Amino acid sequence: MNLVIWNCNSLQEKLCALLMRKLPADTVTCFVTNDRNALNDYGNPPTLSVGALKLLVKNSFVYKIIILADDTDAAQYREILRQFFAMGVDWWRILFYAEFKWFEEMLSDKENYSFNDLIDLAKEKVPMMYSLEYEIVERCNLNCKRCNHFSNIFNDGKITDYETFCKDIDFVRQNVYNIKHFKLLGGEPLMHPDLARFIEYSRQSFPNSPISIITNGLLVLKMSDELINTIKKCNVIIEISLYPPLRENFHQVIGFLMFCGIQHKIFRYGDEFGSFLNLNGDSNQKWAMMQCYAQICPAIKNGKIFRCTTVMNVDVFNRKYNTNLPPSYLNINELPQNGVGEILANYLTDPIEMCRFCDKFKNFPWEQIKNDAKMEDWVSRN
């Protein structure tokens, strides 16, 4: 089989030895890297450039591609997928995104495996999700104009109950080998009265994954001692979206987190928000997905997995403005017992119907809603 492995610079020697020992000798066609210094046309298998891979794809010499997670951060992962798109790589050729330890564990049961054995392992359990977000609170204490979660138009602003959260997380734990980054967000997650329990169950479920709380920071100084202790005990990062209302007290908030011994960083600088909806629904789906910052931001909420957080709440937009933007999700209660990994991986990789209704972002200075939000706030083209 013609298998290509992308971006495994620091682990290439170990991975090569493992695959050569466990799989048929001709399984791996080549390794591919963006690092010019690592190129080796005469290796076995060779380490080739992206340009060489493009020729292999063009001449149908590539059957499946694996992206190694260990040497790939978020920006690199997005760029790799964009390069696949530019090459004309069919999405089904991207086999999976995996860590070295996945190969070690999955290929440990017997002495030798076939290529189909490897594919079957990935069909049952997704080897790696780069990121997974859980919206535990729908409302927010800021009414940001053009909020891409539509938090400013929720009428009731429900919070997720603990039992539903645990059930959703159990599904992920059973069907995904590892989450590279798990995020609790909203709305504003610090508004959830039971946040400490959610953090504890998240850490219990994903013991080796970075876990973050994505917050606007306005409620940090009001966190309870219980919540502070839980955040520290569970090694959770506070990631602050720095919007203008926090600027005046920003140093006080950071000083408080440092005093408490809580890890923290700036998640984003919220000086601008964008409009992005194309109500005509005539955007190119693949192009829209590839240019989207939420390309690797799948979410789970109330028994459903969503390609991105915008489609997660699009039903709220539809009810508010009497539109028919298409929802898209996987209902975890309706999935078959076998092959869930393949179904989930395909859903998270392929463009969805909603991508036709997304356009290139038009950015505007951040502002709060003073009156009722208008549909036009989100519309880039109609």
C-alpha positions as CSV (number, residue, x, y, z in Angstrom):
1,M,0.0,0.0,0.0
2,N,1.1,3.6,-0.7
3,L,1.2,5.2,2.7
4,V,2.7,8.6,3.4
5,I,3.6,9.9,6.8
6,W,3.8,13.7,7.2
7,N,5.8,15.7,9.8
8,C,7.5,13.3,12.1
9,N,11.0,14.9,12.3
10,S,11.9,14.2,15.9
11,L,10.4,10.7,15.9
12,Q,11.0,9.6,12.4
13,E,13.7,7.1,13.3
14,K,11.7,5.4,16.0
15,L,8.5,5.4,14.0
16,C,10.2,4.0,11.0
17,A,11.7,1.2,13.0
18,L,8.3,0.4,14.5
19,L,6.4,0.3,11.3
20,M,9.1,-1.6,9.5
21,R,9.0,-4.2,12.2
22,K,5.2,-4.5,12.4
23,L,4.0,-3.8,8.8
24,P,4.9,-5.2,5.4
25,A,8.1,-3.7,4.0
26,D,6.5,-1.8,1.2
27,T,3.7,-0.2,3.3
28,V,5.3,3.2,3.8
29,T,6.2,5.0,0.5
30,C,7.8,8.0,2.1
31,F,8.0,10.5,4.9
32,V,7.2,14.2,4.0
33,T,8.5,17.3,5.8
34,N,8.7,21.1,5.4
35,D,12.1,21.0,6.9
36,R,14.7,21.3,4.1
37,N,17.5,20.0,6.3
38,A,15.6,16.7,6.9
39,L,15.2,15.8,3.2
40,N,16.7,12.5,2.2
41,D,15.9,11.1,-1.2
42,Y,17.9,8.0,-0.6
43,G,16.6,6.9,2.7
44,N,14.5,3.8,3.2
45,P,11.8,5.1,3.1
46,P,12.9,8.4,1.7
47,T,12.1,11.8,3.3
48,L,10.6,14.0,0.6
49,S,9.5,17.6,0.2
50,V,5.9,18.8,-0.2
51,G,6.6,19.4,-3.9
52,A,7.5,15.8,-4.3
53,L,4.4,14.7,-2.5
54,K,2.4,16.8,-4.9
55,L,3.8,14.9,-7.8
56,L,3.0,11.6,-6.1
57,V,-0.6,12.7,-5.5
58,K,-0.9,13.9,-9.1
59,N,0.3,10.5,-10.4
60,S,-2.0,8.5,-8.0
61,F,0.9,7.0,-6.0
62,V,-0.6,8.0,-2.7
63,Y,-3.3,5.9,-1.1
64,K,-3.4,7.2,2.4
65,I,-1.7,10.0,4.4
66,I,-1.0,10.0,8.2
67,I,-0.2,13.3,9.9
68,L,1.9,12.7,13.0
69,A,0.6,14.8,15.9
70,D,3.7,14.9,18.1
71,D,5.6,17.3,15.8
72,T,2.5,19.3,14.7
73,D,1.0,22.3,16.4
74,A,-2.3,24.0,15.6
75,A,-0.9,26.4,13.0
76,Q,1.1,23.7,11.3
77,Y,-1.9,21.4,11.2
78,R,-4.1,24.0,9.5
79,E,-1.3,24.7,7.0
80,I,-0.8,21.1,6.2
81,L,-4.5,20.7,5.5
82,R,-4.5,23.8,3.3
83,Q,-1.6,22.3,1.4
84,F,-3.5,19.1,0.9
85,F,-6.4,21.2,-0.4
86,A,-4.1,23.1,-2.9
87,M,-2.7,19.7,-4.1
88,G,-6.2,18.4,-4.8
89,V,-5.9,15.6,-2.2
90,D,-9.2,13.9,-1.7
91,W,-10.3,14.0,1.9
92,W,-10.7,10.3,2.2
93,R,-7.0,9.9,1.5
94,I,-6.2,11.6,4.8
95,L,-6.2,8.5,7.0
96,F,-5.8,10.0,10.4
97,Y,-3.9,12.3,12.8
98,A,-2.0,10.3,15.4
99,E,0.7,10.3,18.0
100,F,3.6,8.0,18.2
101,K,2.3,6.4,21.4
102,W,-0.9,5.5,19.5
103,F,1.2,3.4,17.1
104,E,3.1,1.8,19.9
105,E,0.0,0.8,21.8
106,M,-2.2,-0.2,18.9
107,L,0.5,-2.3,17.3
108,S,1.5,-4.1,20.4
109,D,-0.9,-7.0,20.5
110,K,0.7,-9.2,17.9
111,E,4.0,-9.6,16.0
112,N,2.9,-8.5,12.5
113,Y,0.0,-6.4,11.1
114,S,-1.3,-5.8,7.6
115,F,-2.1,-2.4,6.2
116,N,-5.8,-3.1,6.5
117,D,-5.2,-4.0,10.2
118,L,-3.9,-0.5,10.7
119,I,-6.9,1.0,9.0
120,D,-9.3,-1.1,11.0
121,L,-7.8,0.1,14.2
122,A,-8.5,3.7,13.2
123,K,-12.0,2.9,12.1
124,E,-13.0,1.8,15.6
125,K,-11.4,4.6,17.6
126,V,-10.2,8.0,16.3
127,P,-6.4,8.1,17.1
128,M,-6.3,11.9,17.9
129,M,-8.5,15.0,17.9
130,Y,-6.4,18.1,17.8
131,S,-9.0,20.0,19.9
132,L,-12.4,19.5,21.4
133,E,-14.5,22.3,22.9
134,Y,-17.5,22.0,25.3
135,E,-19.9,24.9,25.7
136,I,-21.1,24.5,29.3
137,V,-22.8,27.9,29.4
138,E,-24.8,29.5,26.6
139,R,-25.0,33.0,27.9
140,C,-22.2,35.5,28.5
141,N,-21.7,38.5,30.7
142,L,-20.5,40.5,27.7
143,N,-22.9,41.2,24.7
144,C,-20.3,41.3,22.0
145,K,-21.6,42.4,18.6
146,R,-21.1,39.6,16.0
147,C,-20.4,36.9,18.6
148,N,-19.7,33.8,16.6
149,H,-21.3,31.6,19.3
150,F,-24.5,33.8,19.0
151,S,-24.3,34.1,22.8
152,N,-25.9,37.6,22.6
153,I,-29.2,36.2,21.2
154,F,-29.9,33.3,23.5
155,N,-33.2,34.0,25.3
156,D,-32.7,31.6,28.2
157,G,-29.0,30.9,28.2
158,K,-29.1,27.3,29.5
159,I,-26.2,25.7,31.4
160,T,-25.2,22.1,30.9
161,D,-26.1,19.7,33.7
162,Y,-23.4,17.5,35.1
163,E,-24.9,14.2,34.1
164,T,-25.2,15.2,30.5
165,F,-21.6,16.5,30.5
166,C,-20.3,13.2,31.9
167,K,-22.3,11.1,29.4
168,D,-20.8,13.2,26.5
169,I,-17.3,13.0,27.8
170,D,-17.6,9.2,28.3
171,F,-18.5,8.9,24.6
172,V,-15.4,10.8,23.6
173,R,-13.2,8.8,26.0
174,Q,-14.5,5.5,24.6
175,N,-14.2,6.5,20.9
176,V,-11.2,8.8,20.7
177,Y,-7.7,7.6,21.8
178,N,-6.5,11.1,22.8
179,I,-7.5,14.7,22.8
180,K,-4.6,17.1,22.2
181,H,-6.4,20.0,23.8
182,F,-9.7,20.1,25.7
183,K,-11.5,23.4,26.3
184,L,-14.3,24.4,28.5
185,L,-16.0,27.5,27.2
186,G,-19.3,29.4,26.7
187,G,-20.7,31.9,26.6
188,E,-18.8,32.6,29.8
189,P,-17.8,29.4,31.5
190,L,-17.0,31.1,34.9
191,M,-20.8,31.7,35.1
192,H,-21.4,28.0,35.6
193,P,-22.1,27.3,39.3
194,D,-20.8,23.7,39.1
195,L,-17.6,24.4,37.2
196,A,-15.3,22.7,39.7
197,R,-17.0,19.3,39.2
198,F,-16.8,19.7,35.4
199,I,-13.1,20.4,35.7
200,E,-12.5,17.3,37.9
201,Y,-14.3,15.0,35.5
202,S,-12.5,16.5,32.6
203,R,-9.1,15.8,34.2
204,Q,-10.2,12.3,35.2
205,S,-11.3,11.6,31.6
206,F,-8.3,13.1,29.9
207,P,-5.4,12.7,32.3
208,N,-2.7,13.6,29.8
209,S,-4.4,16.4,27.8
210,P,-4.0,20.1,28.4
211,I,-7.3,21.5,29.7
212,S,-8.2,25.1,29.4
213,I,-11.0,27.4,30.5
214,I,-11.7,30.0,27.8
215,T,-12.9,33.2,29.6
216,N,-13.2,36.9,29.1
217,G,-11.6,37.3,32.5
218,L,-14.2,39.6,34.0
219,L,-15.2,37.0,36.7
220,V,-11.7,35.8,37.6
221,L,-11.4,37.9,40.7
222,K,-14.7,36.4,41.9
223,M,-13.7,32.8,41.7
224,S,-14.4,30.8,44.8
225,D,-11.6,29.1,46.9
226,E,-13.0,25.7,45.8
227,L,-12.8,26.6,42.1
228,I,-9.3,28.0,42.5
229,N,-8.1,24.9,44.3
230,T,-9.7,22.6,41.7
231,I,-8.1,24.5,38.8
232,K,-4.7,24.2,40.5
233,K,-5.1,20.6,41.5
234,C,-6.2,19.6,38.0
235,N,-3.5,21.6,36.2
236,V,-6.0,23.6,34.2
237,I,-5.0,26.7,32.2
238,I,-7.0,29.9,32.3
239,E,-7.0,31.3,28.8
240,I,-8.2,34.9,28.6
241,S,-9.8,36.5,25.5
242,L,-8.7,40.1,26.2
243,Y,-11.6,42.3,25.2
244,P,-11.6,46.1,25.9
245,P,-13.8,45.9,29.1
246,L,-11.0,44.0,30.8
247,R,-8.2,46.3,29.8
248,E,-8.5,48.6,32.8
249,N,-8.2,45.7,35.3
250,F,-6.1,43.3,33.2
251,H,-2.9,43.6,35.4
252,Q,-4.9,43.1,38.5
253,V,-6.5,39.9,37.1
254,I,-3.1,38.6,35.9
255,G,-1.5,39.4,39.3
256,F,-4.4,37.5,41.0
257,L,-3.8,34.4,38.9
258,M,0.0,34.6,39.5
259,F,-0.7,34.9,43.3
260,C,-3.0,31.9,43.2
261,G,-0.4,29.9,41.2
262,I,-2.8,29.3,38.3
263,Q,-1.4,28.8,34.8
264,H,-2.7,31.4,32.4
265,K,-2.2,33.0,29.0
266,I,-3.8,35.3,26.5
267,F,-6.0,33.2,24.2
268,R,-6.8,36.1,21.8
269,Y,-6.8,39.8,21.6
270,G,-10.5,40.8,21.1
271,D,-10.0,44.1,19.4
272,E,-12.0,43.0,16.4
273,F,-15.0,40.8,15.7
274,G,-16.1,39.7,12.2
275,S,-19.1,39.1,10.1
276,F,-18.9,35.9,8.1
277,L,-22.4,34.6,7.0
278,N,-23.3,34.4,3.3
279,L,-27.1,34.0,3.3
280,N,-27.0,33.1,-0.4
281,G,-25.4,29.8,0.4
282,D,-23.2,29.8,-2.7
283,S,-19.7,29.8,-1.1
284,N,-17.3,27.0,-2.1
285,Q,-17.6,24.5,0.7
286,K,-13.9,23.4,0.7
287,W,-12.6,26.9,0.3
288,A,-14.8,28.2,3.1
289,M,-13.6,25.4,5.4
290,M,-10.0,25.8,4.6
291,Q,-9.9,29.6,5.3
292,C,-11.9,29.2,8.5
293,Y,-10.1,29.6,11.8
294,A,-12.6,27.2,13.4
295,Q,-11.4,24.4,11.0
296,I,-9.9,22.4,13.9
297,C,-12.4,23.5,16.6
298,P,-15.0,20.7,16.8
299,A,-17.3,20.9,19.8
300,I,-19.6,18.5,21.8
301,K,-22.7,19.5,23.6
302,N,-25.8,17.8,24.9
303,G,-25.3,14.5,23.1
304,K,-24.2,16.0,19.8
305,I,-20.8,16.5,18.1
306,F,-20.5,19.6,15.9
307,R,-17.9,20.5,13.2
308,C,-17.5,24.0,14.7
309,T,-19.1,26.1,17.5
310,T,-20.9,28.3,15.0
311,V,-23.0,25.4,13.6
312,M,-23.5,24.2,17.2
313,N,-25.7,27.3,17.9
314,V,-27.1,28.0,14.4
315,D,-30.6,26.9,15.4
316,V,-30.7,29.9,17.8
317,F,-29.9,32.2,14.8
318,N,-32.6,30.5,12.7
319,R,-35.2,31.0,15.4
320,K,-34.3,34.6,16.0
321,Y,-34.3,35.7,12.4
322,N,-36.5,33.1,10.7
323,T,-33.7,31.8,8.5
324,N,-32.9,28.3,7.4
325,L,-29.1,27.9,7.8
326,P,-28.5,24.1,7.8
327,P,-27.6,22.4,11.1
328,S,-25.0,19.6,11.0
329,Y,-24.1,17.3,13.8
330,L,-23.5,13.7,14.8
331,N,-26.0,12.5,17.4
332,I,-24.0,10.2,19.6
333,N,-27.1,8.3,20.6
334,E,-27.8,7.3,17.0
335,L,-24.3,6.0,16.1
336,P,-23.7,2.3,15.5
337,Q,-21.8,0.2,17.9
338,N,-19.0,-0.5,15.4
339,G,-17.0,1.8,13.2
340,V,-17.6,5.0,15.2
341,G,-14.0,6.1,14.7
342,E,-14.4,6.2,10.9
343,I,-17.7,8.0,11.1
344,L,-16.4,10.6,13.5
345,A,-13.2,11.1,11.6
346,N,-15.0,11.6,8.3
347,Y,-17.4,14.1,9.8
348,L,-14.6,16.1,11.3
349,T,-12.6,16.2,8.1
350,D,-15.2,16.8,5.4
351,P,-16.8,20.2,4.7
352,I,-20.4,20.4,5.9
353,E,-23.4,21.9,4.4
354,M,-23.1,25.0,6.6
355,C,-19.8,25.8,4.9
356,R,-21.8,27.0,1.9
357,F,-23.2,29.8,4.1
358,C,-19.8,31.0,5.5
359,D,-17.7,33.6,3.8
360,K,-14.4,35.3,4.3
361,F,-14.4,37.3,7.6
362,K,-15.0,41.1,7.4
363,N,-13.5,42.5,10.6
364,F,-14.9,45.4,12.6
365,P,-13.8,47.1,15.8
366,W,-15.1,45.3,18.9
367,E,-18.3,46.8,20.4
368,Q,-21.1,45.7,22.7
369,I,-24.7,45.4,21.8
370,K,-26.6,48.3,23.3
371,N,-30.0,47.3,21.9
372,D,-31.2,44.1,20.2
373,A,-28.8,42.4,17.9
374,K,-29.6,42.5,14.2
375,M,-29.2,39.7,11.7
376,E,-27.0,42.1,9.6
377,D,-24.4,42.0,12.3
378,W,-23.2,38.6,11.2
379,V,-23.8,38.9,7.4
380,S,-20.8,39.4,5.2
381,R,-22.6,38.8,1.9
382,N,-26.3,38.3,1.0
